[in-house]
């Protein structure tokens, strides 16, 4: 194995509900997938034999050499693959081929056991992401595609042959240790792709919230043999709520004085909580801070919402933030103007704001380095300040 990686385009395809099939049908499904891929590559103008691939059970890792233009892979090849998946015959059990596709560009190592590298890992994070799984579950189409932000910025957004940039929608992927921007497309169902991308781009709910309330969707469940939905409309949930209500009423009848005391304590607690919230909303009026900005009293916002692509109010082009400590574009300013001297630019944002409610954004493009301040007005709006505290520009997500 060479100590140096080589550039390549990485494509990962994964079959939905594959584990539900019996062994003979799994073999038939795999043969069908390989046939669809080979035919799509050939029809798209790429020699399938020139591409290296590794079997992953319910999917395939394909490493496409740099001799193949990425625009051809993302245009004609993926278009042909989506068409073929839609037309693929069902198995005897009724199972239909449904494919999640993730595409990443980067550097790849190869040893005697196969392909390895962080860009390969990233491709598998994309194909395993909630946004891609939800997309395929929410549509009646049979193929959903997620491309990395690197590929979108370098290829997709330029609209080469058979690539429609408007069919790809910005979203955020949260998988294991990865939080990154990606772009979702569902060939033939743009409306669903737009909706799913927007939902996944929004603030993520915590596990505690999922445990206490709200709807939970379990896909590809091996326990029940089909997707399950647990929510307020489930009959069992209604029975549980009725039982709790009956028990509560019975206890009130048995202990009226205790119930009144508990009610009074709850009212006092709610009053204190309301007072605290009102104090926070008016910038901390109970404890004034003359130097604080209007944002200082608002609840802290997760700086991870900066991940994505943004338009700047000073019309200096798209700004991209891929994650804390990761690559970014367009954030380094010199004498009031964007400066890019080439080479990797990285951005890191503080985990906590200062006393004025502003986070610190550090931008590095060696040997240049600068620090700015940033406030979040909403998940899709932010303001960048210079070291002198004067606003430089506003950001709007797109």
C-alpha positions in Angstrom: 0.0 0.0 0.0 1.3 3.5 -0.9 1.6 5.8 2.0 -0.2 8.5 -0.1 -3.9 8.5 -0.9 -5.2 9.0 -4.4 -8.1 11.3 -5.5 -11.4 9.6 -6.4 -15.1 10.0 -6.3 -16.8 7.8 -3.8 -20.4 6.5 -4.4 -22.2 4.3 -1.8 -25.5 2.6 -2.6 -27.6 1.0 0.1 -30.8 -1.0 -0.3 -33.8 -0.2 1.9 -35.4 -3.1 3.9 -32.9 -5.6 2.6 -32.6 -7.3 6.0 -36.3 -8.3 5.8 -35.7 -10.6 2.8 -35.0 -14.3 3.1 -31.6 -15.4 2.0 -32.5 -16.5 -1.6 -34.2 -13.1 -2.1 -31.2 -11.2 -0.7 -29.1 -12.9 -3.4 -31.6 -11.9 -6.0 -31.7 -8.4 -4.8 -27.9 -8.0 -4.8 -27.7 -9.4 -8.4 -30.4 -6.9 -9.4 -28.5 -4.0 -7.8 -25.2 -4.8 -9.5 -27.0 -5.2 -12.8 -28.7 -1.8 -12.4 -25.4 -0.1 -11.5 -23.5 -1.6 -14.4 -26.2 -0.7 -16.9 -26.5 2.9 -15.5 -22.7 3.5 -15.7 -22.6 2.1 -19.3 -25.6 4.1 -20.4 -24.2 7.2 -18.7 -20.9 6.9 -20.7 -18.7 5.4 -18.0 -17.0 2.0 -18.3 -18.2 0.1 -15.2 -15.1 -2.1 -15.5 -12.8 0.9 -14.8 -14.5 1.4 -11.4 -13.4 -0.4 -8.3 -16.2 -1.7 -6.1 -16.6 -3.5 -2.8 -19.6 -5.5 -1.7 -21.2 -4.3 1.6 -24.0 -6.9 2.0 -27.0 -4.7 1.5 -25.1 -2.2 -0.6 -22.0 -1.4 -2.7 -19.0 1.0 -2.3 -18.0 2.2 -5.7 -14.7 4.1 -6.2 -14.7 6.0 -9.5 -11.3 7.1 -10.9 -10.5 10.7 -11.5 -10.5 10.1 -15.2 -14.3 10.1 -15.0 -15.6 13.7 -14.8 -17.7 14.1 -11.6 -20.3 16.0 -13.7 -20.8 12.8 -15.8 -21.3 10.7 -12.6 -23.6 13.2 -11.0 -25.5 13.9 -14.2 -26.0 11.1 -16.8 -25.0 8.1 -14.6 -27.2 9.0 -11.5 -30.0 10.0 -13.8 -29.8 6.6 -15.5 -29.6 4.8 -12.2 -32.6 6.5 -10.8 -34.7 5.6 -13.9 -33.6 2.0 -13.7 -34.4 1.7 -10.0 -37.9 3.0 -10.6 -38.4 0.5 -13.4 -36.8 -2.5 -11.6 -39.0 -5.6 -11.3 -40.3 -6.6 -7.9 -39.2 -9.9 -6.3 -41.7 -12.7 -5.8 -42.4 -11.5 -2.3 -43.3 -8.1 -3.6 -40.1 -6.4 -2.4 -39.1 -3.5 -4.6 -35.6 -2.1 -5.1 -35.4 1.2 -3.2 -31.9 2.8 -3.0 -30.2 5.4 -0.9 -27.3 6.9 -2.7 -24.5 9.0 -1.2 -21.7 10.7 -3.2 -18.5 12.2 -1.8 -15.2 13.4 -3.4 -11.8 13.2 -1.7 -8.7 11.1 -1.0 -8.7 7.3 -0.7 -6.2 4.8 0.5 -6.2 1.2 -0.8 -4.5 -1.7 0.9 -4.7 -5.5 0.5 -8.1 -5.5 2.2 -9.8 -2.7 0.3 -10.4 1.1 0.5 -10.0 3.2 3.6 -9.9 6.8 4.6 -11.8 9.6 6.2 -13.6 10.5 2.9 -14.8 6.9 2.6 -16.1 7.1 6.2 -17.9 10.4 5.3 -19.6 8.8 2.4 -21.0 6.0 4.7 -22.1 8.6 7.2 -24.1 10.3 4.5 -25.8 7.1 3.3 -26.6 6.2 6.9 -28.0 9.6 7.8 -31.5 10.3 9.1 -32.1 12.8 6.3 -31.6 10.2 3.6 -33.6 7.5 5.4 -36.4 9.9 6.0 -36.4 11.0 2.4 -36.8 7.5 1.0 -39.5 6.8 3.6 -41.5 10.0 2.9 -41.7 9.6 -0.9 -43.3 7.2 -3.3 -40.2 7.3 -5.5 -37.6 4.6 -5.1 -34.3 6.5 -5.2 -32.9 9.3 -3.0 -29.5 11.0 -3.4 -27.4 12.9 -0.9 -24.2 14.6 -2.1 -21.5 16.2 0.1 -21.1 19.9 0.2 -17.7 19.6 -1.4 -19.3 18.1 -4.5 -22.2 20.5 -4.6 -19.9 23.5 -4.4 -17.5 22.2 -7.0 -19.9 20.5 -9.5 -23.6 20.5 -8.8 -24.2 24.2 -8.4 -22.7 24.9 -11.8 -25.5 23.0 -13.6 -23.6 20.8 -16.0 -25.3 18.4 -18.4 -28.4 16.7 -16.8 -27.6 18.3 -13.4 -30.3 20.6 -12.1 -28.9 22.6 -9.1 -32.4 23.5 -8.0 -33.2 19.9 -7.4 -30.6 19.7 -4.6 -31.6 21.1 -1.3 -29.3 22.1 1.5 -29.6 20.1 4.8 -27.5 19.2 7.8 -26.3 15.6 8.6 -25.9 14.5 12.2 -24.4 11.0 12.3 -22.2 9.8 15.2 -19.3 12.3 15.4 -20.2 14.1 12.1 -22.2 17.3 11.7 -21.9 18.4 8.1 -23.7 20.2 5.3 -25.1 18.0 2.5 -27.5 18.4 -0.4 -30.6 16.2 -0.9 -32.4 15.2 -4.1 -35.2 12.9 -4.8 -35.5 12.4 -8.6 -39.1 12.9 -9.5 -40.2 14.3 -6.1 -38.6 17.7 -5.6 -41.3 18.9 -3.1 -40.6 16.0 -0.6 -36.8 16.5 -0.9 -37.3 20.2 -0.1 -39.5 19.5 2.9 -37.2 16.7 4.4 -34.1 18.8 3.9 -35.6 21.8 5.7 -36.8 19.6 8.6 -33.4 18.0 9.1 -31.7 21.4 8.8 -33.7 22.7 11.8 -32.7 22.3 15.5 -32.3 18.7 16.5 -34.4 17.3 19.3 -32.6 15.7 22.2 -33.0 12.1 23.2 -34.7 13.2 26.4 -37.4 15.0 24.4 -37.9 11.9 22.3 -38.2 9.8 25.4 -40.7 12.1 27.1 -43.0 13.1 24.3 -43.6 13.6 20.6 -43.7 11.2 17.7 -41.1 8.5 17.1 -40.6 6.7 13.8 -38.7 3.3 13.7 -37.8 2.3 10.2 -36.6 -1.1 9.0 -37.5 -2.7 12.3 -36.4 -6.3 12.5 -38.5 -6.8 15.6 -41.8 -6.0 14.1 -40.9 -6.8 10.5 -42.1 -3.4 9.2 -41.8 0.3 10.0 -43.5 1.4 13.2 -44.9 4.8 14.1 -45.5 5.7 17.7 -47.4 9.0 18.2 -50.4 10.7 19.7 -52.7 9.0 17.3 -51.8 5.4 18.3 -54.7 3.8 20.1 -52.5 2.3 22.9 -51.2 5.8 23.7 -54.8 7.1 24.1 -55.6 4.2 26.5 -52.6 5.1 28.6 -53.6 8.7 28.8 -57.2 7.8 29.8 -55.9 5.5 32.6 -53.6 8.3 33.9 -56.5 10.8 33.9 -58.8 8.3 35.8 -56.1 7.7 38.4 -55.6 11.4 38.9 -59.3 12.1 39.4 -59.6 9.3 41.9 -56.7 10.6 44.0 -58.1 14.1 44.1 -61.4 12.8 45.4 -59.6 10.8 48.2 -57.3 13.7 49.3 -58.9 17.0 48.4 -56.7 19.1 50.9 -53.5 17.6 49.6 -54.6 18.3 46.0 -55.3 22.0 46.9 -51.9 22.3 48.5 -50.1 20.8 45.5 -52.0 23.1 43.2 -50.9 26.1 45.2 -47.3 25.0 45.1 -47.5 24.5 41.4 -49.0 28.0 40.9 -46.1 29.5 42.9 -43.6 27.6 40.9 -45.1 28.7 37.6 -45.1 32.3 38.8 -41.4 32.1 39.6 -40.6 30.5 36.2 -42.7 33.1 34.4 -40.9 35.9 36.2 -37.5 34.4 35.3 -38.5 34.1 31.6 -39.8 37.6 31.4 -36.6 38.9 33.0 -34.6 37.0 30.4 -36.7 38.2 27.5 -36.3 41.8 28.2 -32.5 41.5 28.3 -32.3 40.7 32.0 -34.2 43.7 33.3 -34.1 42.4 36.8 -30.3 42.7 36.7 -29.5 45.4 34.1 -26.3 45.3 32.2 -25.6 48.6 30.4 -23.1 47.0 28.0 -25.2 44.1 26.9 -26.7 43.8 23.4 -30.4 43.0 22.8 -29.4 39.3 22.2 -27.7 39.0 25.6 -30.9 38.0 27.5 -32.1 35.5 24.9 -31.7 31.7 25.5 -28.3 30.4 24.3 -28.4 29.1 20.7 -26.5 26.0 19.6 -23.5 27.3 17.4 -23.8 24.1 15.4 -26.7 25.7 13.5 -24.0 27.7 11.6 -23.3 24.6 9.6 -24.5 25.1 6.0 -24.3 27.5 3.1 -25.1 31.2 3.5 -25.8 34.4 1.5 -24.0 37.5 2.8 -25.6 40.9 3.0 -22.5 42.5 1.5 -22.9 40.5 -1.7 -19.5 38.8 -1.5 -20.7 35.4 -2.5 -21.6 32.1 -0.8 -20.1 31.4 2.6 -19.8 27.8 3.7 -19.3 26.4 7.2 -18.8 22.6 7.4 -18.5 22.1 11.2 -16.5 23.3 14.2 -12.8 23.2 13.3 -13.6 22.1 9.8 -13.2 23.8 6.4 -15.1 27.0 5.6 -15.2 29.5 2.7 -15.5 33.3 2.6 -15.2 34.1 6.3 -11.8 35.8 6.3 -12.0 39.5 5.9 -9.1 42.1 5.5 -9.8 45.8 5.6 -13.5 45.2 5.2 -13.2 42.9 2.2 -13.1 39.1 1.7 -9.6 37.8 1.3 -8.8 34.3 0.1 -5.1 33.5 -0.6 -5.7 29.9 -1.5 -5.2 26.8 0.7 -7.6 25.4 3.3 -9.6 27.9 5.4 -10.9 26.6 8.7 -13.4 28.0 11.2 -13.9 27.3 14.8 -16.7 28.8 17.0 -16.7 29.0 20.8 -19.2 26.8 22.6 -20.4 29.6 24.9 -21.2 33.3 24.2 -19.6 36.2 26.0 -21.4 38.5 28.4 -23.0 40.3 25.4 -24.4 37.1 24.0 -21.9 36.9 21.2 -19.9 33.8 20.2 -16.3 34.0 19.0 -15.6 32.9 15.5 -11.9 32.2 14.7 -11.0 31.9 11.0 -7.6 30.5 9.9 -6.0 30.4 6.5 -2.3 30.1 7.2 -0.5 32.4 7.8 -3.6 34.6 8.3 -5.8 34.3 11.3 -8.6 36.6 12.6 -11.3 36.5 15.2 -14.9 37.8 14.8 -18.0 37.8 16.9 -21.3 36.3 15.8 -24.9 36.3 17.1 -27.8 34.1 16.0 -31.1 35.8 15.4 -32.7 32.5 14.3 -31.5 29.2 12.8 -31.4 30.9 9.4 -30.1 34.4 10.4 -26.8 35.5 11.9 -24.8 38.7 12.3 -21.0 38.9 12.1 -19.1 41.6 14.0 -15.5 42.8 13.7 -13.1 43.0 16.6 -14.3 46.6 17.2 -17.8 45.3 17.8 -19.2 46.9 14.7 -21.4 44.7 12.5 -19.7 43.7 9.2 -22.5 41.8 7.5 -25.5 39.6 8.0 -25.9 35.9 7.0 -29.0 34.3 5.5 -29.2 30.6 5.0 -30.3 29.3 1.6 
